[in-house]
Amino acid sequence: MSNKILVIGAMSNVGRPLIKFLTNKGEYIKAATRNPSLYPATLGVEAITFDFDKPETYMPALEGTNRLVLMPRGLDTEPETTAIPLIDQAIKMGIHYIVLISGIAIEEMEKEGYGLLSLEKYLISSGIDYTILRPSWFMSLFIRGFINPKQKDRICLPVEYAKISFIDPYDVAAVTASTLIETGHQGKTYTLTGSEALSLQECADIISQGVEYNIPYIPITEDEMRHEYKTWGQMSSKQIEYMMWFFKGVREGWYTDIYSSVSEIIKREPITFKQFVEKNADIWK
């Protein structure tokens, strides 16, 4: 057993900055990805094949590590079916600490039969040291997700003018790195948000100011959103209905609360949406 950290989701919006944070602190990383040949060569990082749908990749990925960063797949309506076997394999192989990146308001998810809360409960009852992080909606959804070619420089979502406490995934990565490097986070669950809750109209206004052209927000119905997703062609019917549940949660105010966990852990204020737009403005231009 070595002192390496296995990062699931190494190519994600959290995984990429997380690995940079950790290597800058002298940690050695196994970067788990379905296509390791595409991972850029990085000092202190070994890219390794990993696929949730291929359990035979679990053991080779875990070999030589003692800590695990577990990020379930996005839009996975049954994350416990793959993540629990990975936790079991990790424990068998002597992993002593798991950081699970879960999600905000998952108690409501459990009412609809979605499994993040059951995954958290399983990890807690497993006996291994753990930290659970529950981030709010990522600001990066405005780069890939809310504004896509099918929407033609407009934001169309069925959430009316409800507000969301968006967080930059860079801050999620910073918090994750701290929980891995520092002591005192074992056995704790942190909800991670930005420092403000914004409506989609307010976000559209901030982006428009940053890129110097108008990107409007147009509230639409759930049926119109379903049509958008079907036209996009990248999501199953089950995943589309999963997203409808999230949008319902936005309208009902599940994601408006502000938490201080980020500033308490990384000793600075969370990145604001305006700052996020300023550092990514070229993407929208």
C-alpha positions as CSV (number, residue, x, y, z in Angstrom):
1,M,0.0,0.0,0.0
2,S,1.4,3.4,-1.0
3,N,0.3,6.9,-0.2
4,K,-1.3,7.6,-3.6
5,I,-4.8,9.1,-3.9
6,L,-7.2,7.6,-6.5
7,V,-9.4,10.3,-8.1
8,I,-12.5,9.1,-9.8
9,G,-13.7,11.6,-12.4
10,A,-10.2,12.9,-13.1
11,M,-11.2,14.7,-16.3
12,S,-14.2,16.4,-14.7
13,N,-14.7,20.1,-13.7
14,V,-13.8,19.1,-10.2
15,G,-11.2,16.4,-10.9
16,R,-8.9,18.5,-13.0
17,P,-8.3,21.4,-10.5
18,L,-8.3,18.9,-7.6
19,I,-5.4,16.9,-9.1
20,K,-3.5,20.2,-9.6
21,F,-4.2,21.2,-5.9
22,L,-2.9,17.8,-4.7
23,T,0.2,17.6,-6.8
24,N,1.1,21.1,-5.8
25,K,1.1,19.8,-2.3
26,G,3.4,16.9,-3.2
27,E,0.7,14.2,-3.4
28,Y,0.9,11.4,-5.9
29,I,-2.3,10.7,-7.8
30,K,-3.9,7.9,-9.8
31,A,-6.2,9.7,-12.3
32,A,-9.1,7.4,-13.1
33,T,-10.6,7.9,-16.6
34,R,-12.1,5.8,-19.3
35,N,-9.5,7.1,-21.8
36,P,-6.1,7.4,-20.0
37,S,-4.3,7.9,-23.3
38,L,-6.1,11.3,-23.5
39,Y,-4.9,12.4,-20.1
40,P,-2.1,15.0,-20.3
41,A,1.2,13.8,-19.0
42,T,1.6,15.3,-15.6
43,L,4.4,14.9,-13.0
44,G,3.2,12.9,-10.0
45,V,0.1,11.6,-11.9
46,E,-0.6,8.2,-13.2
47,A,-3.6,8.0,-15.6
48,I,-5.4,4.7,-15.1
49,T,-8.3,3.0,-16.9
50,F,-11.6,3.1,-14.9
51,D,-15.2,2.6,-15.9
52,F,-18.1,2.3,-13.5
53,D,-19.7,-0.1,-15.9
54,K,-16.7,-2.4,-15.9
55,P,-16.1,-3.7,-12.4
56,E,-12.9,-5.4,-13.6
57,T,-11.3,-2.0,-13.7
58,Y,-11.9,-1.3,-10.0
59,M,-9.1,-3.4,-8.6
60,P,-6.3,-2.2,-10.9
61,A,-7.3,1.4,-10.3
62,L,-7.3,1.0,-6.5
63,E,-4.0,-0.8,-6.4
64,G,-1.2,1.2,-4.7
65,T,-3.6,3.8,-3.2
66,N,-4.8,4.5,0.3
67,R,-7.3,7.3,-0.2
68,L,-10.2,7.6,-2.7
69,V,-12.1,10.5,-4.1
70,L,-15.5,9.1,-5.2
71,M,-17.5,11.2,-7.7
72,P,-20.6,9.3,-8.9
73,R,-21.4,9.8,-12.6
74,G,-23.4,12.8,-13.6
75,L,-27.1,12.0,-14.4
76,D,-26.8,8.6,-12.9
77,T,-30.2,7.8,-11.5
78,E,-28.9,4.8,-9.6
79,P,-25.4,5.7,-8.4
80,E,-25.5,3.2,-5.6
81,T,-25.5,0.3,-8.0
82,T,-21.9,1.0,-9.1
83,A,-20.5,3.1,-6.2
84,I,-21.3,0.7,-3.5
85,P,-19.3,-2.2,-5.1
86,L,-16.4,0.2,-5.6
87,I,-16.6,1.1,-1.9
88,D,-16.6,-2.6,-1.0
89,Q,-13.6,-3.2,-3.2
90,A,-11.7,-0.2,-1.7
91,I,-12.3,-1.5,1.8
92,K,-11.1,-5.0,0.9
93,M,-7.9,-3.5,-0.6
94,G,-7.0,-1.4,2.5
95,I,-8.2,2.0,1.5
96,H,-8.5,3.9,4.8
97,Y,-10.3,7.1,3.7
98,I,-13.0,8.0,1.2
99,V,-14.2,11.5,0.2
100,L,-17.6,11.2,-1.4
101,I,-18.8,14.1,-3.6
102,S,-22.5,13.8,-3.3
103,G,-25.1,16.6,-3.8
104,I,-27.2,19.2,-2.1
105,A,-30.8,18.5,-1.0
106,I,-30.5,14.8,-1.5
107,E,-33.0,14.0,1.2
108,E,-35.6,15.2,-1.3
109,M,-34.0,13.0,-4.0
110,E,-34.6,9.9,-1.8
111,K,-38.3,10.6,-1.8
112,E,-38.3,10.1,-5.6
113,G,-36.2,6.9,-5.3
114,Y,-32.8,8.3,-6.4
115,G,-29.9,6.8,-4.5
116,L,-27.4,9.4,-3.4
117,L,-28.7,9.4,0.2
118,S,-28.6,5.6,0.4
119,L,-25.0,5.8,-0.9
120,E,-24.1,8.2,1.8
121,K,-25.7,6.0,4.4
122,Y,-23.8,3.0,3.1
123,L,-20.5,4.8,3.3
124,I,-21.2,6.0,6.8
125,S,-22.1,2.5,8.0
126,S,-19.1,0.9,6.3
127,G,-16.7,1.7,9.1
128,I,-14.2,3.4,6.9
129,D,-13.1,7.0,7.6
130,Y,-15.0,9.3,5.3
131,T,-15.9,12.9,4.5
132,I,-19.1,13.7,2.5
133,L,-19.3,16.9,0.4
134,R,-22.7,18.1,-0.8
135,P,-22.1,20.8,-3.5
136,S,-24.8,22.9,-4.9
137,W,-25.3,23.4,-8.7
138,F,-22.1,24.1,-10.5
139,M,-21.5,27.4,-12.2
140,S,-19.8,25.5,-15.0
141,L,-23.3,24.4,-16.1
142,F,-23.4,27.8,-17.9
143,I,-20.5,26.6,-20.1
144,R,-21.8,23.1,-20.8
145,G,-25.4,22.5,-20.0
146,F,-27.5,25.6,-19.8
147,I,-26.0,27.3,-22.9
148,N,-25.5,24.8,-25.7
149,P,-25.6,25.0,-29.5
150,K,-29.2,23.9,-29.6
151,Q,-30.1,26.9,-27.4
152,K,-28.3,29.4,-29.6
153,D,-26.8,31.8,-27.0
154,R,-29.9,31.8,-24.8
155,I,-30.7,30.2,-21.4
156,C,-34.0,28.4,-21.4
157,L,-34.9,26.4,-18.3
158,P,-38.2,25.5,-16.6
159,V,-37.3,27.1,-13.2
160,E,-39.1,30.5,-13.5
161,Y,-37.2,33.1,-11.5
162,A,-36.3,30.9,-8.5
163,K,-32.8,31.2,-7.1
164,I,-29.9,28.8,-6.8
165,S,-26.7,29.1,-4.6
166,F,-24.3,28.2,-7.4
167,I,-20.8,27.2,-6.6
168,D,-17.6,27.2,-8.8
169,P,-16.3,23.6,-9.2
170,Y,-12.9,25.1,-8.6
171,D,-14.0,25.8,-5.0
172,V,-15.3,22.2,-4.7
173,A,-11.9,21.0,-5.7
174,A,-10.2,23.2,-3.2
175,V,-12.4,21.9,-0.4
176,T,-11.8,18.3,-1.5
177,A,-8.1,18.8,-1.5
178,S,-8.2,20.3,2.0
179,T,-10.2,17.3,3.4
180,L,-7.6,15.0,2.0
181,I,-4.5,16.9,3.2
182,E,-5.7,18.3,6.6
183,T,-6.9,16.5,9.7
184,G,-10.2,17.0,11.4
185,H,-12.6,16.3,8.5
186,Q,-13.2,12.6,9.0
187,G,-16.8,11.7,9.8
188,K,-18.2,15.0,8.7
189,T,-20.6,16.1,6.0
190,Y,-20.3,19.6,4.5
191,T,-22.8,21.3,2.2
192,L,-21.0,23.6,-0.2
193,T,-22.5,26.7,-1.8
194,G,-21.4,30.0,-3.2
195,S,-21.9,33.2,-1.2
196,E,-25.0,34.3,-3.0
197,A,-28.2,32.8,-4.5
198,L,-29.0,34.0,-8.0
199,S,-31.9,33.6,-10.4
200,L,-31.2,32.5,-13.9
201,Q,-32.2,36.1,-15.0
202,E,-29.5,37.5,-12.8
203,C,-27.0,35.0,-14.1
204,A,-27.9,35.9,-17.7
205,D,-27.5,39.6,-16.9
206,I,-24.0,39.0,-15.4
207,I,-22.9,36.9,-18.4
208,S,-24.2,39.5,-20.8
209,Q,-22.3,42.2,-19.1
210,G,-19.1,40.1,-19.1
211,V,-19.2,39.2,-22.8
212,E,-20.7,42.5,-23.9
213,Y,-23.6,41.1,-25.8
214,N,-27.1,40.0,-24.7
215,I,-27.6,36.4,-23.6
216,P,-31.3,36.3,-22.6
217,Y,-32.9,34.1,-20.0
218,I,-36.3,32.7,-21.3
219,P,-38.4,30.7,-18.8
220,I,-40.0,27.7,-20.5
221,T,-42.2,24.9,-19.5
222,E,-41.1,21.4,-18.6
223,D,-42.5,20.0,-21.9
224,E,-40.5,22.6,-23.8
225,M,-37.4,21.5,-21.9
226,R,-38.1,17.9,-22.7
227,H,-38.2,18.8,-26.3
228,E,-34.9,20.7,-26.1
229,Y,-33.3,17.7,-24.5
230,K,-34.7,15.2,-27.0
231,T,-33.5,17.5,-29.9
232,W,-30.1,17.6,-28.3
233,G,-30.1,13.8,-28.3
234,Q,-27.6,13.2,-25.5
235,M,-29.9,12.0,-22.7
236,S,-32.1,9.0,-22.1
237,S,-35.8,9.5,-21.3
238,K,-35.0,8.4,-17.7
239,Q,-32.2,11.1,-17.4
240,I,-34.6,13.7,-18.8
241,E,-37.2,13.0,-16.2
242,Y,-34.4,13.0,-13.6
243,M,-33.6,16.6,-14.7
244,M,-37.3,17.5,-14.5
245,W,-37.1,16.6,-10.8
246,F,-34.2,18.9,-10.3
247,F,-36.0,21.8,-12.0
248,K,-39.0,21.2,-9.8
249,G,-36.7,21.4,-6.8
250,V,-35.3,24.8,-8.0
251,R,-38.9,26.1,-8.3
252,E,-39.7,24.9,-4.8
253,G,-36.6,26.6,-3.3
254,W,-34.5,23.6,-2.4
255,Y,-31.2,25.2,-3.5
256,T,-31.4,28.8,-2.1
257,D,-29.7,28.3,1.2
258,I,-26.2,29.7,1.7
259,Y,-23.6,27.7,3.8
260,S,-20.3,28.9,5.2
261,S,-18.4,25.6,4.8
262,V,-16.3,26.7,1.8
263,S,-14.9,29.8,3.6
264,E,-14.4,27.9,6.8
265,I,-12.4,25.1,5.2
266,I,-10.3,27.0,2.6
267,K,-10.0,30.3,4.5
268,R,-11.3,32.5,1.7
269,E,-14.7,33.5,0.4
270,P,-16.2,31.4,-2.4
271,I,-15.7,32.6,-6.0
272,T,-18.7,34.8,-7.0
273,F,-20.6,34.3,-10.2
274,K,-19.3,37.6,-11.5
275,Q,-15.7,36.4,-10.9
276,F,-16.5,33.1,-12.6
277,V,-17.8,34.9,-15.7
278,E,-14.7,37.2,-15.7
279,K,-12.3,34.2,-15.8
280,N,-14.3,32.3,-18.4
281,A,-15.6,35.2,-20.6
282,D,-13.7,34.1,-23.7
283,I,-15.6,30.8,-23.8
284,W,-18.9,32.7,-24.5
285,K,-17.4,35.2,-27.0
